[in-house]
Amino acid sequence: MLRLVLGLSVVSLGLFWNQIKTVIPHIDPSANDPIVSISKPDDVILKKVSRVANLVTDKNDRDSLGIFNWIFSKRIESYDLDSQQVNDIYVGAAKEVYGDSLKGKYEGYGQGVTNLMKDALGTENHSVTNEEKTKLKTDFHGFAYCLVN
């Protein structure tokens, strides 16, 4: 019985393939469109973050890290935490998503991300202000933009 159903399904698929494929959207995997649509930040932000973004050379890594940093930028303002916890969240999420697959792959990337955080938060542990959260959001949004574009 199962063979009969599978056989009829394959025959039906063959007979109606032209109608079926017009309903299925065509996705061109070779297209150079960005994975997500991220609004372009101002030139000051682009200049600041592009040095770090340019360290990542693999297209798949750029897209993945771009999405990762975009999500981080969208969520950071909703957190109530101190500056050490911001770092812990970023590092913990990165370990959860990437494991050790990116460890040491892009020399200077980790330090570059750390410097972006230090630029927004300073070096002393303290409760993160709304102004600092906004700065982090803006910087990491720009960072994500540079990675996917």
PAGU-123771 format. One record per residue (C-alpha): x, y, z; residue in one letter. Coordinates in Angstrom, 1 decimal. Example, Ala and Ser with C-alpha at 12.3 -4.5 7.8 and 13.67 -1.06 7.14 Angstrom:
// residues 2
R:xx:yy:zz:aa
R:12.3:-4.5:7.8:A;
R:13.7:-1.1:7.1:S;
// end
This chain:
// residues 149
R:xx:yy:zz:aa
R:0.0:0.0:0.0:M;
R:2.8:2.4:0.9:L;
R:4.5:1.7:-2.4:R;
R:1.4:2.4:-4.3:L;
R:1.0:5.8:-2.5:V;
R:4.6:6.7:-3.1:L;
R:4.4:5.7:-6.7:G;
R:1.3:7.7:-7.3:L;
R:2.9:10.7:-5.6:S;
R:6.0:10.5:-7.8:V;
R:3.9:10.2:-11.0:V;
R:1.7:13.1:-9.9:S;
R:4.7:15.2:-9.1:L;
R:6.1:14.4:-12.6:G;
R:2.8:15.3:-14.3:L;
R:2.2:18.5:-12.5:F;
R:5.9:19.7:-12.1:W;
R:5.5:22.8:-14.3:N;
R:2.5:24.0:-12.3:Q;
R:4.2:23.2:-9.0:I;
R:7.5:25.0:-9.7:K;
R:5.6:28.2:-10.6:T;
R:4.2:28.2:-7.1:V;
R:7.5:27.6:-5.3:I;
R:9.6:30.8:-5.0:P;
R:12.9:30.7:-6.8:H;
R:15.9:31.3:-4.5:I;
R:19.2:32.0:-6.1:D;
R:21.9:30.9:-3.7:P;
R:24.6:32.7:-5.7:S;
R:22.8:36.1:-5.3:A;
R:24.9:38.7:-3.5:N;
R:22.0:40.1:-1.5:D;
R:22.6:40.5:2.2:P;
R:21.1:37.8:4.5:I;
R:19.3:40.4:6.5:V;
R:18.3:44.0:5.8:S;
R:20.2:46.3:8.2:I;
R:20.0:50.0:7.8:S;
R:23.2:51.8:7.0:K;
R:24.7:53.6:10.0:P;
R:26.5:56.9:9.7:D;
R:30.1:57.2:8.4:D;
R:31.6:57.7:11.8:V;
R:30.3:54.3:13.0:I;
R:31.2:52.6:9.7:L;
R:34.8:53.9:10.1:K;
R:35.0:52.7:13.7:K;
R:33.7:49.2:13.1:V;
R:34.9:48.4:9.6:S;
R:38.4:47.6:10.8:R;
R:37.1:44.8:12.9:V;
R:34.6:43.6:10.4:A;
R:37.2:43.5:7.7:N;
R:39.2:40.9:9.7:L;
R:36.5:38.3:8.9:V;
R:37.2:37.1:5.4:T;
R:34.9:34.1:4.9:D;
R:31.5:35.0:3.4:K;
R:29.6:32.5:5.5:N;
R:31.3:33.6:8.7:D;
R:30.6:37.3:7.8:R;
R:26.9:36.6:7.3:D;
R:26.7:34.5:10.5:S;
R:28.6:37.0:12.6:L;
R:26.6:39.8:11.1:G;
R:23.3:38.3:12.1:I;
R:24.7:37.4:15.6:F;
R:25.9:41.0:16.2:N;
R:22.6:42.4:14.7:W;
R:20.6:40.4:17.2:I;
R:22.9:41.5:20.0:F;
R:22.4:45.1:19.0:S;
R:18.6:44.7:19.0:K;
R:18.5:43.1:22.4:R;
R:21.1:45.0:24.4:I;
R:18.8:47.9:25.4:E;
R:16.3:45.6:27.1:S;
R:18.9:44.2:29.5:Y;
R:19.4:45.6:33.0:D;
R:23.0:44.7:33.8:L;
R:26.5:45.8:34.6:D;
R:29.3:46.1:32.1:S;
R:30.9:42.7:33.1:Q;
R:27.6:41.0:32.4:Q;
R:27.4:42.6:29.0:V;
R:30.7:40.9:28.1:N;
R:29.6:37.7:29.7:D;
R:26.4:37.6:27.7:I;
R:28.2:38.3:24.4:Y;
R:30.9:35.7:25.1:V;
R:28.4:33.1:26.4:G;
R:26.1:33.5:23.4:A;
R:29.1:33.3:21.0:A;
R:30.3:30.1:22.7:K;
R:26.8:28.7:22.5:E;
R:26.4:29.5:18.8:V;
R:29.9:28.9:17.5:Y;
R:31.6:26.7:20.1:G;
R:35.4:26.8:19.2:D;
R:34.8:27.0:15.4:S;
R:36.0:30.6:15.2:L;
R:38.6:30.5:18.0:K;
R:41.8:31.9:16.6:G;
R:40.5:32.0:13.0:K;
R:40.6:35.8:12.6:Y;
R:43.5:37.4:14.4:E;
R:42.4:40.5:16.2:G;
R:38.7:39.9:16.0:Y;
R:38.2:39.2:19.7:G;
R:40.3:42.1:20.7:Q;
R:38.4:44.3:18.2:G;
R:35.0:43.3:19.7:V;
R:36.4:43.9:23.2:T;
R:37.6:47.4:22.1:N;
R:34.1:48.2:20.8:L;
R:32.7:47.3:24.2:M;
R:35.4:49.3:26.1:K;
R:34.7:52.3:23.9:D;
R:31.0:52.2:24.9:A;
R:31.4:51.0:28.5:L;
R:34.9:51.9:29.7:G;
R:37.0:49.5:31.7:T;
R:35.6:49.7:35.2:E;
R:32.6:47.5:36.1:N;
R:29.5:49.5:36.7:H;
R:25.8:49.5:36.0:S;
R:25.2:50.1:32.4:V;
R:23.4:53.4:31.7:T;
R:20.7:53.9:29.0:N;
R:23.2:56.1:27.1:E;
R:25.8:53.3:27.1:E;
R:23.2:50.8:26.0:K;
R:22.3:53.1:23.1:T;
R:26.0:53.5:22.2:K;
R:26.5:49.7:22.2:L;
R:23.4:49.2:20.1:K;
R:24.6:51.7:17.6:T;
R:28.1:50.4:17.4:D;
R:27.1:46.7:17.1:F;
R:24.3:47.5:14.6:H;
R:27.0:49.2:12.5:G;
R:29.3:46.3:13.0:F;
R:26.6:43.9:11.8:A;
R:26.0:46.1:8.8:Y;
R:29.6:46.0:7.8:C;
R:29.7:42.2:8.1:L;
R:26.7:41.5:5.9:V;
R:27.3:44.2:3.3:N;
// end
